[in-house]
Amino acid sequence: MAKVSPLMIAPPAIFAALVITFGIGMFRDDPDALPSARQGQPAPKVQVTKLGDKTAFTDADLRDGEVKLVNFWASWCAPCRVEHPNLDALAAEGLTIYGVNYKDEAANALGFLAELGDPYDRIGADTSGRMGLDWGLYGVPETYVIGPDGEVILRFAGPLTQRAIADTLRPALEKAGY
């Protein structure tokens, strides 16, 4: 009987592992959803610097007994422009929204808000990206629903469109007690 080389077994074994991995991915509940390690856990530490003359927010603000959103955005981000009117509408209905300007120039960020409006109750800058890393940020825009006790109820990656608000954000806000 011929001796089987490990090099002959490797390609079929790698192929089988890929088939299993892809198969698991195909049968997930929502294949478009990005997993969040933070969901159901306390919100990570707030590490923002002041943005212009805007009032920054702190860890204590996330645990003040109210439901709120934390929205990561940047002036250079086209989808952030798309979601901005929806953030304005949410703020107009009384939802507290804290903004994190991510890896942006202060002058550009302030110009963006001057042009489109400022839906944020409080806002800070994450110029180094450290807070974004700690929060598990994939990119901007990204929005987190924070419960009254500071727990991350939902992480939503991408722009908050009207459909995303109706299908995903509103149920999370209700779950949080808003």
C-alpha positions in Angstrom: 0.0 0.0 0.0 1.3 3.4 -0.9 2.2 5.8 1.9 -0.1 8.9 2.1 1.8 12.2 2.4 0.5 14.9 4.7 0.8 17.3 1.7 -1.9 15.2 0.0 -4.3 15.4 2.9 -3.9 19.2 3.5 -5.9 20.5 0.4 -9.0 18.3 1.1 -8.9 19.2 4.8 -8.6 22.9 4.1 -11.5 22.6 1.6 -13.7 20.8 4.1 -13.0 23.5 6.8 -14.0 26.2 4.4 -17.2 24.4 3.4 -18.1 24.1 7.1 -17.3 27.8 7.8 -19.3 29.0 4.8 -22.2 26.7 5.7 -22.4 28.1 9.2 -22.4 31.6 7.8 -25.2 30.8 5.4 -27.5 29.7 8.2 -27.1 32.6 10.6 -30.3 34.4 11.6 -29.2 37.7 9.9 -26.2 37.2 7.6 -26.0 41.0 7.1 -25.7 41.8 10.9 -22.2 42.4 12.3 -21.7 40.8 15.6 -21.2 43.0 18.7 -19.2 41.8 21.6 -20.5 44.8 23.6 -24.2 44.1 23.3 -25.6 43.2 26.8 -22.6 44.6 28.5 -21.8 48.0 30.1 -20.8 50.7 27.7 -17.1 51.1 27.5 -15.3 54.1 28.9 -15.9 57.5 27.3 -12.7 59.0 26.0 -13.5 62.2 24.1 -12.0 65.6 23.9 -13.8 68.9 23.6 -15.0 69.8 20.1 -15.1 73.5 19.7 -17.3 75.1 22.4 -19.6 72.0 22.5 -20.3 70.3 25.8 -18.6 66.9 25.9 -20.2 63.8 27.6 -18.8 61.5 30.2 -19.2 57.9 31.6 -21.6 59.2 34.1 -23.8 60.7 31.4 -24.2 57.1 29.9 -25.5 55.8 33.3 -27.9 58.6 34.3 -31.1 56.6 34.1 -32.2 57.6 30.6 -32.1 55.8 27.3 -29.9 57.4 24.7 -28.0 56.9 21.5 -24.2 57.2 21.0 -23.5 58.0 17.4 -20.0 57.8 15.9 -19.7 60.1 12.8 -17.3 62.2 10.7 -17.5 65.1 8.3 -15.6 63.0 5.6 -18.2 60.2 5.8 -20.8 60.3 3.0 -23.2 57.9 4.8 -23.1 60.2 7.8 -24.6 62.9 5.7 -27.3 60.5 4.6 -28.3 59.7 8.1 -28.1 63.2 9.5 -31.7 64.3 8.8 -32.9 61.1 10.6 -30.8 62.0 13.6 -32.3 65.5 13.6 -35.8 63.9 13.6 -35.0 61.6 16.5 -33.5 64.5 18.4 -36.7 66.6 17.7 -38.9 63.9 19.2 -36.8 64.1 22.4 -34.4 61.3 22.1 -31.0 62.1 23.7 -28.2 61.6 21.3 -24.5 61.9 22.1 -22.1 62.4 19.2 -18.5 61.1 18.8 -16.7 62.8 16.0 -14.3 60.1 14.8 -10.8 60.8 13.4 -11.8 64.2 12.0 -10.5 67.7 11.9 -12.3 69.9 14.4 -12.9 72.7 11.8 -14.4 70.2 9.3 -16.6 68.6 12.0 -17.9 72.0 13.2 -18.5 73.1 9.6 -20.5 69.9 9.0 -22.7 70.7 12.0 -23.1 74.3 11.0 -24.3 73.2 7.6 -26.6 70.3 8.5 -27.6 71.1 12.0 -26.6 69.7 15.4 -28.8 66.9 16.7 -26.4 66.1 19.6 -27.2 66.9 23.2 -23.5 66.5 23.9 -20.6 65.8 21.7 -16.9 65.0 21.8 -14.0 64.2 19.5 -12.2 60.9 19.2 -9.3 62.2 17.1 -7.0 59.2 17.9 -9.7 56.5 17.4 -9.0 55.0 20.8 -12.6 55.2 22.0 -13.8 53.7 18.7 -11.5 50.8 19.2 -12.7 50.2 22.7 -16.3 50.3 21.5 -15.6 47.8 18.7 -16.3 50.3 16.0 -16.2 48.9 12.4 -16.5 52.3 10.8 -18.7 55.4 10.7 -21.5 55.9 11.0 -22.2 53.6 13.8 -24.9 54.0 16.5 -25.3 52.4 19.9 -28.5 52.3 21.9 -27.6 52.7 25.6 -30.0 51.6 28.3 -30.8 53.6 31.5 -28.1 51.7 33.4 -25.4 52.2 30.7 -25.9 48.8 29.1 -25.3 48.5 25.3 -28.7 47.3 24.0 -27.9 47.5 20.3 -25.0 48.3 18.0 -26.1 49.4 14.5 -23.4 49.7 11.8 -24.2 51.9 8.9 -26.5 54.9 8.3 -29.7 55.2 10.3 -32.2 55.2 7.4 -35.9 55.4 8.0 -36.2 51.7 7.4 -33.4 50.9 9.8 -35.0 53.1 12.4 -38.4 51.4 12.0 -37.1 47.8 11.8 -34.1 47.9 14.1 -33.7 51.0 16.2 -37.3 51.4 17.5 -37.5 47.8 18.8 -34.2 48.3 20.6 -35.4 51.6 22.1 -38.6 49.9 23.3 -36.5 47.1 24.8 -34.5 49.8 26.6 -37.6 51.4 28.0 -37.8 54.5 25.8 
